[in-house]
Amino acid sequence: MEGCWQRIVIRDQPIKAVLKAVTFIDNDGRKLLAEMHRQGAELAAEEFMMKAIIEEIIRGED
C-alpha cells in the first residue's frame, strides 16, 4: 500500500482513501494512514470501528 501511495502523491492530486471491508489495521498501517492524512489525503470508512480509528488518526492520536 505504501508504494501505491508514493506513486499517487507524485501526481499531486486530491486523494480520498475509503476503507471498505477492513477489519484490522496494524501499527504500520496506522502510521501510513497518518502520513497520508498529513499529506492531504481524506480518510473515510464504512464500518464503525474503522471510523473510530480514522478519527483517532485525524486528531493526531496515532
C-alpha positions as CSV (number, residue, x, y, z in Angstrom):
1,M,0.0,0.0,0.0
2,E,2.8,2.4,0.8
3,G,4.3,2.0,-2.7
4,C,1.0,2.8,-4.3
5,W,0.6,5.8,-2.1
6,Q,4.0,7.2,-3.1
7,R,3.1,6.8,-6.8
8,I,-0.2,8.7,-6.2
9,V,1.4,11.5,-4.2
10,I,3.8,12.3,-7.1
11,R,0.7,13.2,-9.2
12,D,-0.3,15.9,-6.7
13,Q,-4.0,15.2,-7.0
14,P,-6.6,15.1,-4.2
15,I,-7.0,11.6,-2.7
16,K,-9.8,10.1,-0.8
17,A,-9.0,6.7,0.9
18,V,-12.1,4.8,1.7
19,L,-11.5,1.8,3.9
20,K,-14.1,-0.8,2.9
21,A,-14.3,-4.3,4.3
22,V,-11.3,-3.6,6.6
23,T,-11.4,-5.3,9.9
24,F,-7.9,-4.7,11.3
25,I,-5.2,-2.0,10.9
26,D,-1.7,-2.9,12.3
27,N,0.7,-0.3,13.7
28,D,2.4,0.2,10.3
29,G,-0.9,0.6,8.6
30,R,-1.9,3.3,11.2
31,K,1.4,5.1,10.6
32,L,0.9,5.0,6.8
33,L,-2.7,6.3,7.1
34,A,-1.5,9.1,9.5
35,E,1.2,10.1,6.9
36,M,-1.4,10.0,4.1
37,H,-3.6,12.3,6.2
38,R,-0.7,14.7,6.9
39,Q,0.0,14.9,3.2
40,G,-3.6,15.8,2.5
41,A,-5.5,12.6,1.8
42,E,-9.1,12.5,3.0
43,L,-9.7,9.3,5.1
44,A,-13.1,7.6,5.3
45,A,-14.5,4.3,6.4
46,E,-17.8,2.5,6.3
47,E,-17.5,0.3,9.4
48,F,-18.0,1.8,12.9
49,M,-14.6,0.6,14.3
50,M,-12.7,1.8,11.3
51,K,-14.4,5.2,11.6
52,A,-13.2,5.4,15.2
53,I,-9.6,4.6,14.2
54,I,-9.7,7.2,11.4
55,E,-11.0,9.8,13.9
56,E,-8.0,9.0,16.2
57,I,-5.6,9.4,13.3
58,I,-7.2,12.7,12.3
59,R,-7.0,14.0,15.8
60,G,-3.3,13.1,15.9
61,E,-3.6,10.1,18.3
62,D,-1.6,7.8,16.0
